[in-house]
Amino acid sequence: MIGFIVAGLIIGALARLIKPGKQHLGIVATLLLGLVGSVIGGTIANLLGTGDIFELNVLGFIIAVIASVLLIGVAEAIAGRNRASVR
């Protein structure tokens, strides 16, 4: 479980580095988006037959980072829309 959390944090941090611009997300949001991305990546890798969902493999890691980048974009869009409606 600790490894899963650390992997989620690393994947979330890599996604934030890859995504251009400044993200207004805290460490907890980065961790959660990284965890969700890692579950998505592991699930897709499992469906493709490259390994188990909780097994670290290259394809699952790459897909997890891509999914996390997309999730960060969605989270920013939702947060930006909420900030705009408050003003």
C-alpha positions as CSV (number, residue, x, y, z in Angstrom):
1,M,0.0,0.0,0.0
2,I,2.9,2.4,0.8
3,G,4.4,1.6,-2.6
4,F,1.1,2.4,-4.3
5,I,1.0,5.8,-2.6
6,V,4.6,6.6,-3.4
7,A,4.1,5.5,-7.0
8,G,0.9,7.7,-7.2
9,L,2.9,10.7,-5.9
10,I,5.7,10.1,-8.4
11,I,3.3,9.7,-11.3
12,G,1.4,12.9,-10.2
13,A,4.6,14.9,-9.9
14,L,5.8,13.7,-13.3
15,A,2.4,14.6,-14.8
16,R,2.7,18.1,-13.3
17,L,6.2,18.5,-14.8
18,I,5.0,17.4,-18.2
19,K,1.9,19.6,-18.3
20,P,2.8,23.1,-19.4
21,G,1.9,26.1,-17.3
22,K,1.4,26.6,-13.6
23,Q,-1.0,24.3,-11.9
24,H,-2.9,25.4,-8.8
25,L,-2.9,22.0,-7.2
26,G,-1.7,21.0,-3.7
27,I,0.3,17.9,-2.8
28,V,-2.9,16.0,-1.8
29,A,-4.5,16.8,-5.2
30,T,-1.3,15.7,-7.0
31,L,-1.2,12.5,-5.0
32,L,-4.9,11.7,-5.6
33,L,-4.7,12.4,-9.4
34,G,-1.5,10.3,-9.5
35,L,-3.2,7.5,-7.7
36,V,-6.2,7.6,-10.1
37,G,-3.9,7.8,-13.1
38,S,-1.9,4.8,-11.8
39,V,-5.1,2.8,-11.4
40,I,-6.1,3.7,-15.0
41,G,-2.7,2.9,-16.3
42,G,-2.6,-0.5,-14.5
43,T,-6.1,-1.4,-15.7
44,I,-5.3,-0.6,-19.3
45,A,-2.0,-2.5,-19.1
46,N,-3.8,-5.4,-17.5
47,L,-6.4,-5.4,-20.3
48,L,-3.6,-5.4,-22.9
49,G,-2.0,-8.4,-21.1
50,T,1.3,-6.8,-20.1
51,G,0.9,-7.4,-16.4
52,D,-1.2,-7.2,-13.3
53,I,-2.9,-3.9,-12.2
54,F,-0.7,-3.6,-9.1
55,E,2.5,-4.7,-10.9
56,L,4.9,-2.0,-12.0
57,N,5.6,-2.2,-15.7
58,V,6.7,0.2,-18.3
59,L,3.5,0.4,-20.4
60,G,1.3,0.8,-17.3
61,F,3.6,3.5,-16.0
62,I,3.6,5.5,-19.3
63,I,-0.2,5.2,-19.6
64,A,-0.6,6.2,-15.9
65,V,1.5,9.4,-16.5
66,I,-0.5,10.2,-19.6
67,A,-3.8,9.6,-17.8
68,S,-2.6,11.8,-14.9
69,V,-1.7,14.7,-17.3
70,L,-5.2,14.5,-18.7
71,L,-6.7,14.3,-15.2
72,I,-4.8,17.4,-14.1
73,G,-6.1,19.3,-17.2
74,V,-9.7,18.3,-16.2
75,A,-9.2,19.3,-12.6
76,E,-7.8,22.6,-13.6
77,A,-10.7,23.2,-16.0
78,I,-13.2,22.4,-13.2
79,A,-11.4,24.5,-10.7
80,G,-11.1,27.4,-13.1
81,R,-14.8,27.3,-13.9
82,N,-15.6,27.3,-10.2
83,R,-13.3,30.3,-9.6
84,A,-14.9,32.2,-12.5
85,S,-18.4,31.6,-11.2
86,V,-17.5,32.8,-7.7
87,R,-16.2,36.2,-9.0
